[in-house]
Amino acid sequence: MKTRITTLFGITHPIIQGGMHFVGFAELAAAVSNAGGLGIITGLTQRTPELLAKEIAKCRDMTDQPIGVNLTFLPGFTAPPYPEYIAAIREGGVRIVETAGRSPEQYMPALKAAGIKVIHKCTSVRHSLKAESIGCDAVSVDGFECGGHPGEDDVPNMILLPRAAEELKIPFVASGGMADARSLVASLAMGAEGMNMGTRFIATREAPVHDNVKRAIVAASELDTRLIMRALRNTERVLKNSAVDKLIEIEREKGRSLKIEDIRDQVGGVYPKIMLEGDMDAGAWSCGMVVGLIHDIPPVKELIDRIMREADQLIRRRLAGFASNGAGVTKAA
C-alpha cells in the first residue's frame, strides 16, 4: 500500500507507532520498523541526551529500516534540554522526528537544518494548519478518542479527519482509536494517508513493559478510560485505576482552584512503577478508548501483517462488493 506517508518516510506500510512514555524503547521501535511500519523511540523517556544517543544506537543495531524519535513539548515539573536532545537525534542519524504538545516552531530551524522530517501531533484543524505553516512535513491528527492528551475541543475522528482533509495540503495520519484493518481503511476513506497506533502497540510481545500492563489493556473495555486534568487545560485520557479514582476525587474537591501540585502523587514520576514494575495502581497512565478493540497480545509483525492483509480484503472484497452491487442495481433499474 503506497501513500504519501509511506513515500515521505520510506516505509512499506502506512502504520506509525506513536511515541509513548516508558514504552517507546529500542525493542519496540525496531520491531515496528522491521515489520514495515515506522517505529518511534520516545526521546524524553531517556533522562539525558546521552542516554537517548545510546538508545538510538541500540535501535540501529536491531534494524536497518527507518526509525523516528518523539519529542514532546508539554508543561512539566522540569524543562528538558531540547537542543541537546535534537543534537543526539541528528548525530544518531535519525531523520524523522514526531513532535507533540506545544508547537515545535522554535526548534524547526535546527530540525530542518539537520535534514529531519517532522510530523507533529495535532488535536485540531487549526493546530494542523499552524504545523503546516511552520514547515512540518506531515501531521498526526489526534481525535478525542486518543490516549494521552486529546486537546480541549473534544472532536472525534469521524469529524476531525474529514475536516483535516478539507484544509491540509501536507499528508496526515489518523491517531486515536486506531487498532486494526478497519481503523486503517476508515482513516484512508476520510482522507488520511495512514494511521498512528499507540495503545494497540503496548499490547504486543515486543513492547518492553510489564505483563500486567498488557493484561490490563486486554481486560479493559471502551468504558474504562477517564479524562483528567481538564481544569488545568492539560486534559489526559488514562486507564481507570484506584489512583485515578483518587485523582478525580481531588479534582472534584478543588474544582477550578486545582493546581498541578494537588495531584503530583498521582501523575508525577509514576511511569516507571507502572510500565516497568507492573504496579497498576501507582498512578495515572495514558491509554486510549481503543482498549475496547484490543483482545490479544501478538508479535508486532503478526499484528501489522494482519492489519495489512485484512485491509486488503476490506477494500477488495467488502467495499468493492458494495460498489458492484450498486452498479448492478442501477443497471437493472
C-alpha positions as CSV (number, residue, x, y, z in Angstrom):
1,M,0.0,0.0,0.0
2,K,1.7,3.2,-1.2
3,T,0.6,6.6,0.2
4,R,2.2,9.9,0.6
5,I,3.2,8.9,4.2
6,T,5.0,5.7,3.0
7,T,6.8,7.7,0.4
8,L,7.7,10.5,2.8
9,F,9.2,8.2,5.4
10,G,10.5,5.4,3.2
11,I,8.4,2.7,4.9
12,T,6.4,-0.2,3.5
13,H,3.1,0.1,5.4
14,P,1.3,3.3,6.4
15,I,1.4,2.5,10.1
16,I,3.3,4.5,12.7
17,Q,4.0,3.6,16.3
18,G,3.4,6.7,18.3
19,G,5.8,7.9,20.9
20,M,4.8,6.7,24.4
21,H,6.4,7.4,27.7
22,F,8.3,4.3,29.0
23,V,7.0,2.2,26.1
24,G,8.9,3.6,23.1
25,F,12.2,1.9,23.7
26,A,14.5,0.5,21.0
27,E,13.0,-3.0,21.2
28,L,9.5,-1.9,20.2
29,A,10.7,0.7,17.7
30,A,12.9,-1.8,15.9
31,A,10.1,-4.4,15.8
32,V,7.7,-2.0,14.2
33,S,10.2,-0.8,11.6
34,N,11.3,-4.3,10.8
35,A,7.7,-5.2,10.2
36,G,7.4,-2.4,7.6
37,G,5.9,0.4,9.8
38,L,7.7,3.4,11.4
39,G,9.0,2.7,14.9
40,I,9.4,5.6,17.3
41,I,11.8,6.0,20.2
42,T,10.3,8.2,23.0
43,G,13.0,10.8,23.5
44,L,12.1,12.1,26.9
45,T,11.8,8.6,28.4
46,Q,15.6,8.8,28.2
47,R,16.6,11.0,31.1
48,T,19.5,12.7,29.3
49,P,20.5,13.4,25.7
50,E,23.4,11.0,26.2
51,L,21.1,8.2,27.1
52,L,18.9,8.9,24.1
53,A,22.0,8.6,21.9
54,K,22.7,5.2,23.4
55,E,19.1,4.1,22.8
56,I,19.3,5.3,19.2
57,A,22.5,3.3,18.7
58,K,20.8,0.2,20.3
59,C,17.9,0.5,17.9
60,R,20.2,0.9,14.9
61,D,21.8,-2.4,15.9
62,M,18.3,-4.0,15.8
63,T,17.0,-2.6,12.4
64,D,18.3,-1.1,9.2
65,Q,14.9,0.4,8.4
66,P,13.8,4.0,9.1
67,I,13.2,4.9,12.7
68,G,12.0,8.1,14.3
69,V,12.2,9.8,17.7
70,N,9.4,11.5,19.6
71,L,10.0,14.9,21.3
72,T,7.1,16.1,23.4
73,F,6.8,19.8,24.3
74,L,4.5,19.8,27.3
75,P,4.2,21.6,30.6
76,G,6.3,19.7,33.2
77,F,8.0,20.0,36.5
78,T,11.3,20.5,34.8
79,A,12.3,21.8,31.4
80,P,14.3,19.3,29.3
81,P,17.3,20.4,27.3
82,Y,15.6,20.2,23.9
83,P,18.6,21.5,21.9
84,E,20.8,18.7,23.3
85,Y,18.2,16.1,22.5
86,I,17.9,17.3,18.9
87,A,21.7,17.1,18.7
88,A,21.6,13.5,19.8
89,I,18.9,12.7,17.2
90,R,20.9,14.4,14.5
91,E,24.2,12.7,15.4
92,G,22.5,9.4,15.7
93,G,21.5,9.7,12.0
94,V,17.7,9.7,12.7
95,R,15.9,11.7,10.0
96,I,12.3,11.5,11.3
97,V,11.0,13.3,14.4
98,E,7.5,13.1,15.8
99,T,6.8,16.2,17.8
100,A,3.9,16.7,20.2
101,G,2.4,19.0,22.7
102,R,3.3,22.6,22.3
103,S,4.3,24.0,18.9
104,P,7.8,22.9,17.7
105,E,8.3,26.2,15.9
106,Q,11.3,27.4,17.8
107,Y,13.1,24.2,17.1
108,M,12.2,23.8,13.4
109,P,15.3,25.6,12.1
110,A,17.6,23.1,13.9
111,L,15.5,20.1,12.8
112,K,15.3,21.2,9.2
113,A,19.0,22.1,9.0
114,A,19.7,18.5,10.0
115,G,17.6,17.2,7.2
116,I,15.0,15.9,9.6
117,K,11.4,15.3,8.5
118,V,8.9,16.4,11.2
119,I,5.4,15.0,11.8
120,H,3.6,17.0,14.5
121,K,0.7,15.6,16.6
122,C,-2.3,17.9,16.5
123,T,-5.7,17.7,18.1
124,S,-7.4,20.3,15.9
125,V,-7.5,21.6,12.3
126,R,-6.2,25.0,13.4
127,H,-3.2,23.4,15.0
128,S,-2.6,21.2,12.0
129,L,-2.7,24.3,9.7
130,K,-0.2,26.0,12.1
131,A,2.1,23.0,11.8
132,E,1.8,23.1,8.1
133,S,2.7,26.8,8.0
134,I,5.9,26.4,10.1
135,G,7.2,23.7,7.8
136,C,6.2,20.4,9.3
137,D,6.2,17.7,6.6
138,A,3.2,15.9,8.0
139,V,0.8,15.9,10.9
140,S,-0.7,13.2,13.1
141,V,-4.4,14.2,13.7
142,D,-5.5,13.0,17.1
143,G,-9.2,12.6,17.7
144,F,-10.9,12.8,21.1
145,E,-10.7,9.0,21.4
146,C,-6.9,9.0,21.8
147,G,-4.9,8.1,24.8
148,G,-2.8,10.8,26.3
149,H,-3.6,14.4,25.6
150,P,-6.7,14.9,23.2
151,G,-6.7,18.7,23.5
152,E,-9.7,20.7,24.7
153,D,-12.1,20.6,21.7
154,D,-13.5,17.1,22.1
155,V,-13.9,16.5,18.4
156,P,-13.8,12.7,17.4
157,N,-12.1,11.4,14.4
158,M,-15.3,10.9,12.3
159,I,-15.4,14.7,12.1
160,L,-11.8,15.7,12.7
161,L,-10.3,13.6,9.9
162,P,-12.6,14.8,7.0
163,R,-12.1,18.4,8.2
164,A,-8.3,18.0,8.2
165,A,-8.6,16.6,4.6
166,E,-10.6,19.6,3.6
167,E,-7.9,22.0,4.9
168,L,-4.5,20.5,4.7
169,K,-2.1,20.3,1.8
170,I,0.6,18.2,3.6
171,P,-0.2,14.5,4.3
172,F,-1.6,13.4,7.7
173,V,-2.2,10.2,9.6
174,A,-5.1,9.4,11.8
175,S,-4.5,8.8,15.5
176,G,-6.8,7.9,18.3
177,G,-8.9,4.8,18.2
178,M,-6.6,3.0,15.7
179,A,-6.3,-0.7,16.3
180,D,-6.9,-2.8,13.2
181,A,-7.6,-3.0,9.5
182,R,-11.0,-1.3,10.0
183,S,-9.2,1.6,11.5
184,L,-6.8,1.9,8.6
185,V,-9.4,1.6,5.9
186,A,-11.7,4.1,7.5
187,S,-8.9,6.5,8.0
188,L,-7.9,6.3,4.3
189,A,-11.6,6.8,3.4
190,M,-11.7,10.0,5.4
191,G,-8.6,11.5,3.8
192,A,-5.7,10.3,5.9
193,E,-2.6,8.7,4.4
194,G,-2.1,6.1,7.2
195,M,-2.6,5.7,10.9
196,N,-0.7,6.1,14.2
197,M,-1.2,3.5,16.8
198,G,-0.2,3.9,20.5
199,T,-2.2,1.8,22.9
200,R,-2.5,-1.1,20.4
201,F,1.3,-1.4,20.2
202,I,1.6,-1.6,24.0
203,A,-0.3,-4.9,23.9
204,T,2.4,-6.7,21.7
205,R,5.0,-9.2,22.6
206,E,7.9,-6.9,21.9
207,A,6.6,-3.9,23.9
208,P,9.1,-3.7,26.8
209,V,6.5,-3.2,29.5
210,H,5.4,-5.4,32.4
211,D,2.9,-8.1,31.5
212,N,0.4,-6.6,34.0
213,V,0.1,-3.6,31.7
214,K,-0.6,-5.7,28.6
215,R,-3.1,-7.8,30.5
216,A,-4.9,-4.7,31.8
217,I,-5.3,-3.4,28.2
218,V,-6.8,-6.7,27.0
219,A,-9.1,-6.9,30.0
220,A,-10.4,-3.3,29.7
221,S,-13.4,-2.1,27.7
222,E,-14.0,1.1,25.8
223,L,-15.7,2.3,29.0
224,D,-12.7,2.1,31.2
225,T,-10.8,5.3,30.4
226,R,-11.1,8.6,32.2
227,L,-10.3,12.2,31.4
228,I,-8.2,14.0,34.0
229,M,-6.6,17.5,34.4
230,R,-9.4,19.2,32.5
231,A,-9.4,22.1,35.0
232,L,-5.7,22.6,34.1
233,R,-6.4,22.6,30.4
234,N,-4.0,19.8,30.1
235,T,-6.6,17.0,29.6
236,E,-5.3,13.5,29.5
237,R,-7.1,10.2,28.8
238,V,-6.0,7.5,31.2
239,L,-7.0,4.0,32.2
240,K,-9.2,3.8,35.3
241,N,-7.5,2.6,38.5
242,S,-7.5,3.4,42.2
243,A,-5.0,6.2,41.8
244,V,-7.2,7.8,39.0
245,D,-10.2,7.4,41.3
246,K,-8.3,9.3,44.0
247,L,-7.2,12.0,41.5
248,I,-10.8,12.6,40.2
249,E,-11.9,12.9,43.9
250,I,-9.3,15.6,44.4
251,E,-10.4,17.4,41.2
252,R,-14.0,17.4,42.4
253,E,-12.9,18.9,45.8
254,K,-10.6,21.5,44.3
255,G,-12.8,22.5,41.3
256,R,-11.4,25.4,39.4
257,S,-8.8,26.1,42.1
258,L,-7.0,22.8,41.2
259,K,-3.2,23.1,40.8
260,I,-0.8,20.5,39.4
261,E,0.8,20.2,42.9
262,D,-2.5,18.9,44.2
263,I,-2.2,15.8,42.1
264,R,1.5,15.4,41.9
265,D,1.4,12.0,43.7
266,Q,-0.9,10.6,41.0
267,V,0.8,12.0,37.9
268,G,4.5,12.7,38.8
269,G,7.1,10.1,38.1
270,V,4.6,7.1,38.0
271,Y,5.5,5.6,34.7
272,P,8.5,3.5,35.8
273,K,6.4,2.0,38.6
274,I,3.6,1.1,36.1
275,M,5.4,0.2,32.9
276,L,8.5,-1.4,34.3
277,E,7.3,-2.8,37.7
278,G,3.7,-3.5,36.8
279,D,2.1,-1.6,39.7
280,M,-1.2,-0.9,38.1
281,D,-2.4,1.4,40.8
282,A,0.7,3.5,41.1
283,G,-0.7,6.5,39.2
284,A,-2.4,7.7,36.0
285,W,-1.1,6.5,32.7
286,S,-2.2,7.3,29.2
287,C,-4.5,4.9,27.5
288,G,-7.0,5.2,24.6
289,M,-10.6,4.1,24.3
290,V,-9.3,1.7,21.7
291,V,-8.7,-0.8,24.5
292,G,-12.2,-2.0,23.7
293,L,-10.9,-3.3,20.4
294,I,-7.8,-5.0,21.8
295,H,-8.2,-8.7,22.5
296,D,-4.8,-10.3,22.2
297,I,-1.0,-9.7,22.6
298,P,0.6,-10.7,19.3
299,P,4.1,-10.2,18.0
300,V,4.4,-6.9,16.2
301,K,5.0,-8.4,12.8
302,E,1.9,-10.6,13.1
303,L,-0.2,-7.6,14.1
304,I,1.0,-5.4,11.2
305,D,0.7,-8.3,8.7
306,R,-2.8,-9.0,9.9
307,I,-3.8,-5.4,9.6
308,M,-2.5,-5.1,6.0
309,R,-4.0,-8.4,4.9
310,E,-7.4,-7.6,6.3
311,A,-7.3,-4.1,5.0
312,D,-6.7,-5.5,1.5
313,Q,-9.7,-7.8,2.0
314,L,-11.9,-5.0,3.2
315,I,-11.0,-2.8,0.2
316,R,-11.1,-5.5,-2.5
317,R,-14.0,-7.6,-1.3
318,R,-16.4,-5.9,1.1
319,L,-16.2,-2.3,-0.2
320,A,-15.7,-3.3,-3.9
321,G,-18.7,-5.6,-3.4
322,F,-20.9,-2.6,-2.4
323,A,-19.8,-0.7,-5.5
324,S,-20.5,-3.6,-7.8
325,N,-23.9,-4.3,-6.2
326,G,-24.8,-0.6,-6.6
327,A,-23.8,-0.7,-10.3
328,G,-25.9,-3.8,-10.8
329,V,-28.9,-2.2,-9.2
330,T,-28.5,0.9,-11.3
331,K,-28.2,-1.1,-14.5
332,A,-31.2,-3.2,-13.7
333,A,-33.3,-0.1,-12.9
